[in-house]
Amino acid sequence: MTIKLNYIDLFAGAGGLSEGFIREGFNPTAHVESDKNACDTLTTRLAFHYYNKIDNGKSYYSYLKGEIRREELWSTLPRDLMRSVINSEISKDSIASIFSRIDEQLRKEKVDLIIGGPPCQAYSIIGRSRDPNRMRGDNRNYLFRHYVKFLERYKPKYFVFENVRGLLSSGTKQYLTEMLGLFKEAGYSTDLAVLNAEEFGVLQRRRRVFIIGHRGKRKFEFATVATIENDWQTKKDLFYDLPKLKPGQEMSLVTYLAPINEYLLTTGIRNGVDFTTQHFTRNHNRRDLEIYAIAIGKWLKDKHRLQYHEIPERLRTHKNLAAFLDRYKVIDPDGHSHTLVAHISKDGHYYIYPDLKQIRSISVREAARIQSFPDDYYFEGGRTSAFKQIGNAVPPLVAQSIARALMEVMA
């Protein structure tokens, strides 16, 4: 007999965390997210999982190929599935209506798990350094208080709270201290770990804080999360089968150039169909392309990161040679990528493709692969929104490992 384990995803974003839990058999009761484009992405992904059971994904893939419109894809989804995506900011003014929507979805069923983490800008070291007030007074510092209200109302057996490492130092640890205290007052014992995405098959150096909570007062230590030993490389294993791109070129539908390899098979990034989508990148002016070429050359030759003062003076746009010197960064072709963040939606300078024959920043699909999203994951809202959603996401491979460990103790 299969046990049904219901969960709520708060601050759900594009659904990277949720994707891992769905893969391991958890049932999403509700996703709560303030960004409309991310909500559309969540709905489209729920359509994938639904049609995968109904017609082996035929309807979904027809949408990806442009054979049917999104409205047609969504039109035959069950009403409860459509209503499970709640487009709302979580605040003191909205929380009652969100509770009401979730209660309607539950129909007196229980919530076994709550997952998610509030926007990370308030805790991010980079975010604090860029803000003149160092994020003091930012309401996002205290969104965890609303998270606790969901724990108090639904009393799940477990929760998973994810955020950036800056949480460990932000506000001289005052936010983390208050957070852990509120979790305890709500009836949960917790375990905290910093997980490195590289250890779960993600080709990216990405470390994030995960707090796992268990309802009860006894001391709680989360089970060991299984990792993957690997020596896969970004360009050789992750990008090898995608067509070349020129700056600004858009390939909405792409046929693979080569058979599936071990990495893409093992991780499920290529998962059974012979095409992918959203292989497009932004355009670049001549100045940026010249700088990119310099950055690529230095990295491929000497593994040297271009520093701003090394850029020819005629190409510089400001005279500050003391801060943010490494704002032009090339993806490591022979290793793993540096951390992918939402700032990629602003410009591509920090994510330059590692090839002098393709002088450009990475594409939406390449960014999604770096985050371990499967190739049939579609991001709604256009290129800029897609980059933002991808950069903010939890890599599905990390989420799946956590979900697998939780399923073992909950089932």
N, C-alpha and C positions, 0 to 999 in steps of 0.2 A: 504494500500500500504506500503510495507516494504522499508524503506530508506536505501540505501547503503552508509555506512560510511567507507571510505578507510583509512588505516593507514600504516605507515612505522615504522619498529622496528629497531633501531640502536643499535649496540653493543648487538645483540640479544641473544647471548649465546645459551643455549639449548631450549629457548622459554617459560620459566615460565611466564614471563610477557605477552607474546603474547597469551599463552593458555587461560588466563583469559579474554582477549579481544575477542578472537574467540568465546568463550562460550557465550558471551553477544551479539553476532551478528555483530561485527566489521569485516571488510574484509581486510585481509593482502595483501597489494600491493607488499611489499618487506621486506625481513629480511636481514640485513647487519651484517656479523660476520666474524672475522678473523680466527677463529679456524675451521679447516676442519672437525674434528669429530663433533663439535657442529652443523656445517652446515648440516652434514649428519643426525644428530638427528632431526633438523628442517624439513628436507625434508621428513623423515620417519613420523614425526608427521603430516605434511600436508597431507601425504598419508592416515593417519588414518581418518582425517576429510573428505577427498574426498571420500574414499571408504565407509565411514559411510553413505553417502548419496546415493552412487551407488548400493551397495550390502549389506547394513547393517553391514559393516565391515568384511565380510567373507574373502576377499582377505588379508586384514591387519592381521587378526588373523591367517591366514594360514602362513603368514611370521613369526609371533611370535612363532608359533609351530614348525618352521623349515621345513614346508612342501614346501615352495617356497623360492628361494633366493631373496636377496634384489634387485638385478638387475631386476628380474621379477616383483617385487612389483612396482618398479619405472617405468618400461618400458611403462606402459599404462597410466601414469599420463599425464595430459595436459601439453603441452610445456610451457605455461605461468606459470603454477604452479612450474615446475622445475626451471625455470629461475628466479622465484621470490626470491630464496635464493641466495644471492650474497656473495661469499666467498672472502672477501677482507678486509684488514686493512684500516681503515679510516684515511687518511693522506692528506697533501697538494698535494702529487704526484698522489694519487688515486681518489680524490674526483670528478674530472671531469668525469672519466670513470664510477664511481658509479652513478652520476647524469644521465649519458646517458642510463645506464641500467634501472634505475628506470623510466625515461621518456618513454622508450620503453614499459615498463610494463603498464604504466598509459594510454597510447594512448589518451592523452588529457583529461582524467578524472582528477578531482581534488583530492588533499590529504586533508582529514579532520582532521587528527591527526598524530602526531609523538610521539613515545614512546621510552623508553630506557635510559640507563645510561652508561657512559664509565667505564672501569675497575676500581675497587675501591682501588687497592693497594696504589695508590698515595695519597689517602685521609685517608686510614685506619690507626687508631692509632697503631694497631699491626704492620702493614707494616712499618710505620715510625720508630717504636722502634727497628725493626730488621735491618733496613738499616743504615749503618754508616753515611750516608749523610742525613738521615731523609727524603729521597725521593726528596730532593732539586735537581733540574736539570733534573728530570725524565719527559720525554715528555708527559707521561700520565696525568700529572698535568693539561695540557691545552687541552685535547681532547674535552672539552665542547665548545671550540671555533669552532671546526668542526661541532658540534651539531647545533650551532647557524646558520652556513651556510646553513644547511638543512631547518631551519625555514625561513631564508631569501629567499630561492629559491622557496619553495613549499607553504609557507604562510598558514599553516593549521589553523583551528579555535582554536584548543587546542594542547597542548603538555603535556606529562608526563615524568618527569626526575627523576630517582631514583638513590640513592647512599647511602653510609654508613654514620653513624652519625659523623664520623671523619671529614666530609666535613665542619661541623659547626665550627671546630677549626683549621683545617689544614691551615698552612701558616698564622697564626694569622688572619684567616678569609679572607685573600686576594683573594683566589680562589672563595669563595662564593660571595664576594662583586663584583668582576669582572664579574662573571657569571650572577648575577642578573642584573647588569648594561647592559650587552650585550643583555640579554633577553628583557629589556626595549627598548634599541635602535632598536631591531628588530621588535618592535611594540607590545610587549606582557606585560600585567600586570600579576603578579604571586601571588600565595599563597603557603606557605611552611608549611609542617607538618611532624612530626616524628610519624610514624605509627608502632604499636606493633603487630607483626604477631599473637601473642597469642589471640588478641581480634577478630580475623577473623576465628577462628577455627583451626589455625595451632598449633600443639602441640610443640611449640618451642618459647623460649624467644629470639625474634629477632626484633630489632628496626632499622628502616631505614628511611632516609630522602626522602620525595617525594615533588617535586616542580611541581605544576600544573600551566600551563600558558594558558591565554586566549587572543586571538588577540583583541587588543583594548586598549585604554588608561584609561578607567574607572577603578576604584578600583575593584579588583576581589577577591572574597572569595569563595573557592571551597565548594560544598555542603557537608553536613555531610555524611561520609562513614559508612554504616551500619555494625555493629559488631555483634558478637555472644557470648552470655554468656554461659560458659561451665565449667564443672568440670571433663572433660575427662582426662584420665591418659595414659602415654606412653605405658607401658607394657600391661596393662589390656585392653586398647581400640585400640591401634595402632599396636601392634606386635602379638597379641594373636593367630592369625590364621595362622601364618607362621611356617613352619617346623623348628625344631632345626638344628643348623649348627655346624660343627667342624671347627676349623681354617683352612683356605685354601680350604674348601669344596665349590663346585660350583653346584648350582641347576639352570640350565638354564630355566627349565620349572617346575612350582610348582603348585600342586593342593592344595587348601585351606584345612586346618584341621578342620575348624568350619564354621558355617553359618555366614552370614554378621551381624554385630552389628550396633547399632545406629550411632556411630561415622563414621564408614566407609560408611554407607548409606547416612548420612546427608551431608558429604563432597564430596561424589562421588569418593572417592579413590578406592573403589571396585564398578565397574560400569557395572555389568551385565554379565560378563563372569566368568567361574568357575576356572580360573587359572591366574597366573602371571609369570613374568620372572625375570631374573637377581638377584636371591636370592643367591649371593655369596660374600664371604668375603676373605680378604687376609690371608696369612699364618703368623704365629708368631713363633719366636724362644722360647726356653724354658725359657730364662731369662724374656722376655716380658710376657709370660703367668704366670710366678710366680708373677711378679709385678701386673698384671691385677687381679689376685686372691686376693692379698692384698688390692688393691684399691676397688674391689667389696665388699669384706668383711667389710671394714670400712664404706663404703657408706650405705650398707644395714643394718648394725647394728646401726650406730650412725649418719647417714647423714653427715659423715665427709669426706672431700676431701683429698685424700692422698697427702702429701707434699713430695718433693723430699728428704729432709733430713730424712724422716721417712722410706725410703727404706733401707733395709739392705745394709751395705757397700759393700758386695760382689756382689751386683746386680747393683751398680752404674757404670756409664760409664764416669763420669767426676766429678770434685771436686767442681764445682760451686754450692754452697748451698744458693746463694743470689738471683738468677734470675730464672724466669719461674719455680717456685716450684710446680705448679699444672699442669704439663704437662701430667699427667695421670688422666683422668676425666671419670667418669662413667655416663651414661645416667640415669636420675632420673626415676625410674620405676613408682613412685606414683604421678608424676607431669608432667611437660613439659621439653623437652630437652633444654639444653643450645644451643647457636647459632651454627648452622652448617655453616662451611666455607670451602673454596676450599682446605685448608691445609689437609683435610681428605684424599686427594689423595696421600699425602706424607707418612703418617702413620696413624694408628688407635688409637694412644694413648689417644687422646682427646675424643674419642667416643667409650667407652667400653660398651659392652652389659651387662645389669644389672642382671646377673644370674650366680651363681657359678656352675650351671650345664652346662652352655655354656660360657666358658671362651674364649672370642674372642672380636674383634671389630665388629661394626655393618656391615651389608651387604649393597650392593648397593640398593636393594629394600627397606630396612629399612630406609636408608638415604633419598631415594626419598619420602617415606611416611612422614618422619619428615618434609620435605619441602612441603607436600600436593600434590605432583604429583600423578595422578591416576595410578593405577596398570598396565594399558595397555600403559603407556608411556615408550617407549624404547629408551635407550641411546646408541648411536653408538660409536664405537671406543675402546671397551674393558673396563676392570674394573677401571684402574687408571683414564682414561679419563672420565668415567661415574661419578666417585666421584667428579672430578674437576668441571664438568658441573653442577652437582647437588648443590655443595657448593656455586657456583657463582650465582645461579638462584634466581629470585624473586618467592616466593611461589605463585602458581597459585590461591589459595584462596584469597590472598591479592589482586592480580591483578584483579580478577573477581569482587571484591567489588568496586574497583576504576572504573572499566569499566562500571559496572551497574550504578553508580552515574553519570558518564559522558554521558552514553546513555540517561539518563533522561533529561539532559540539551541540548543534541545535536540533538536528534531525533525530 
